[in-house]
Amino acid sequence: MNERNNKLELLGSAPIPKALMALGMPIMIGMLINALYNLVDAYFVGGLGESQMGAISVVFPLGQVVVGLGLMFGNGAASYLSRLLGRGNKDTANRVASTALYSSILIGTIIILFSTIFLKPILAMLGATETIMPYALTYSRIYILSCVFNVFNVTMNNIVSSEGAAKTTMCALLLGAALNIGLDPLFIYTFNMGVAGAAIATAISQMVSTLVYLTYVAKKKRIFIQRKSIFSNWANDGGNLENWYSYFGVPVTYKPFDYTD
């Protein structure tokens, strides 16, 4: 309880420089750690050959499109969540977090299925040649499907950070990245699985990070992810569009302005 009060105090009344340092540094470290996933895959896969290395490079943009969905929903919700928790409105914060998370998973799953169905044409459009294509298909079929965990992790990263628990997000990302570094050479070389081993190692690492966030949510001491009433009239404040896009958690470019004094 004291830890929770300290987090809310940090969001609501702490000096801005102190809040930025307490929340910003773990987030920056977490983002740096997250960037290691593809660097680690590229480093170990590079020992297999140029075509295998090219396959990783070709698939990378496709994975970033899927992960970008998590950033879209997570970043959109994070700012609003911090303001809600700062003024003690936890019930509304629960609804915002729930809607942002489930929306990202739903849209992410649709994009992943679409990418899986049209995988070969997409890879060809991204630059996969005849020699790269077999490796790109092998790697991407596993990697793209596992991106649903990455979408969850990226969205939860923003949600949990907005609640003031930036160290939790850093630990979740650090654990996943460290596991990926250990599993990559094991699956690629020891088990002789090649690029498929790199994709499996990344998938396992992402799932472990997901388990960390699920454990955090399961404690129900902070933001509570709800399944019910996410898109309901209740969650939408009776159909108020201005409130709806805030609860939905998506950054928008338009908002009605009140020109009256």
N, C-alpha and C positions, 0 to 999 in steps of 0.2 A: 504493500500500500504506500509506504514511504517513497519507494522508487517511482511509482506511478505519479504521486503528487509532485515529485521533483521534475518529472518530465513535463507535466502540465504547467508547472511554474516556469520552466524554461521557455515554453511556447508562449505563455501569457504575459509574463512580467519581467523576464530576464533582460538585461541590456542586450541590444542587437549584436555588438561585437562578440559578446560571450556566447550568445545563441549560435551565431555563425560559426565560431570555432568549434563548439561542442557538436554541432550537427554537420557542418560542412566538411571537416577533416575526415571523419569516418566514411562519408559518402564519396569523397574524392578517392580515398584509398580503395573503396569497394569498386568504383568504376574502373580504376586502374587494374585491379585484380581481374575483373570481368573481361577486360581486353586481352588477358593472357590466354584465354581459351583457344582462340584461333592461332595465336602466335605459337603456342605449345604444339598444336596439331601440325602446323606448318613446319616447325623445327624437326619433329620426329618423322613426319611423312616425307620430308625432304631427302631423307636417307634412302628412300625406296626408288626414287627416280624422278625425272623431270615431269613426266606425264602425271604421276601421282600428285606431285606438288601443284601442277596446273589445275588438277581437279579440285583441290582444296580452295584455290584462289577463285575458281569459277563459281563454286557453290556458296562462298562467303556472302556475296551481295544478296542472294535469295534468302539466306538465313536472317540477314539484317532487316529485310523487309518485314518478315514475320515478327521479329523481336521489336521492331518499331511500333507495332500495334500495342505492345505492352507499355512502351514509353508514352504513346499517345494517351492511353487511358490513365496510366499511372501518374504522369505529369499533370494531366488535367485535373485529377482528383487531389493531388498532393497539396497544392496551394490552398484549395478550399478546406481540406481536412485540417490543416494547421490552424486556420482561422477559427474553425468550428471548435476544435479542442482547446484553443487558446481562450475562448470565452465559455468553455465548459459545456458545450452543446454536444454531448456524447451520442445521444440517440440519432441525431441527424448525421453525425460522423459515421455511425455504423451503417446507415443506409447508403451514404456516398461510397464508402469503401466496398460494400457488398456489390453495388451496381457496377462500379468501375472494374472490379475483379472479374465478375461473371461475364460482363460485356466483353472484356479483353479475351477471355477464354473462348467464348462463343465465336467471336469474329476471327480469332486466331485459328480455331479449328476449321472454320470454313475455308480460310486462305490456305491452310496446310493441305486440306483435301483437294482443293483446286490445283495446288502446286504439284501434288502427287500424281494426279490424273494427267496433267499436261507437263510432266517433268522433263521429258526429252526435248520437246520444242523450246521450253524455257531455258534449258541449259545450252542449247544450240544458239539461242538468241544472246545469251550471256558470254558466248565465245568458246564453247567447248568444241574442240576439233575431233576428228575421227580417233586419234590416238588417246585423247583425254576423256572422251565421252564414256567409255566403259567404267573407268575409275570414278568419274563424276557421278554416274548413276549409282554405283555401289555405295559411295559415301553419302550422297544426298538422300537416298531412300531411307536411311537410318537417321541421318542428322535432321532432316526436315520434320519427320514424325516426332522426334524428341523435342522439337522447338516449342511444343505445347507446354512443356515444363519451363522452358526459358521465358515464354510469355507470362506464365504465372509468376515466375521469380522476379522478372523486371517490374511487373505491376505491383507485386507485394513489396519490392524494394522501395518504391516510391511511397506506398501507403504506410509502411512501417517507419520509414524515415520521417514522414510528415507527423508522426505521432511522437517523435522525439527519441526513438530507439534506433539511432543510426548505427550504433555498435552492433546491434543484432544483424542488420543487413550486411555489415562488413564481415562479420563472422560467417554468415551463410555463404557469401561469395568466396571468402578465403578458403573455407572448407571444401567447396566444390572445385576451386581452381587447384588446390593442393592435391586433391584426389585425382584430378585429370592429369596432372604432371606425373603422378605415380602409375596410373593405369595405362597411359599412352604407350610407353615402351613395352609394357607387359603384354598388351593385346596385339600391338603391331608386330613386335619381333619375337617375343617369347612364344606366343600362341600362333605366330605366323599368319595373322589375319589381315595384314596390310591396311589399306585405307578403311576397310570395314571396321577394323579394330580401333582406329582413331575415332570413328563416329560412335562406336559403342562406348568407348571410354568417356567421351563428352556427354553422351546420354545419361550414363550412370552418375556422373558428377552433377549434372543438372537435377537429377532426381533427388540426390542427397540434399542439395540446397533447398529443393521444394519441401523435403521432410522437415528441415529446420524451420521454415516459415509455417508449416502446418502445426508444428509443435508450439510455436509462438501463439498462433491463433487459438489452439486448443486450450490454452491456459485461461482464456476468456477474462483476462485481467485488464485488457486494454481494448483496442478496436475489436468488435465482434462481427465476423463475417456472417451475414444472414442470407438464407436462401429465399425466404418468403417476402413478398411485397416489393421485390426489386423494381419491377417495371409497373407496379400497380398504381392506381389513382392516389393511394395513400402516400406512396413514395414520391409521387409526382406533384404533391401539394395541390390536388384537385385539378390537374391539367395546366398549371402555370408553367409556360414554356421557359421563362427566365429561370425559375427554380429547377426545372427539369434538366437543363443542360449542365447545371451545377452538380446535381445529384448523379448525372450520367458520367461525369468525370472526364469529358472530352474537351480539350482546348478549342475554343471557337474564335472566329475572327469578327463576329458581330455581336453586339449587345446593345439593347435599347438604351438611349441616353435620356436623362431627365434634364431638360434645358431650363427648368424653373429654378429660381433661387430658393 
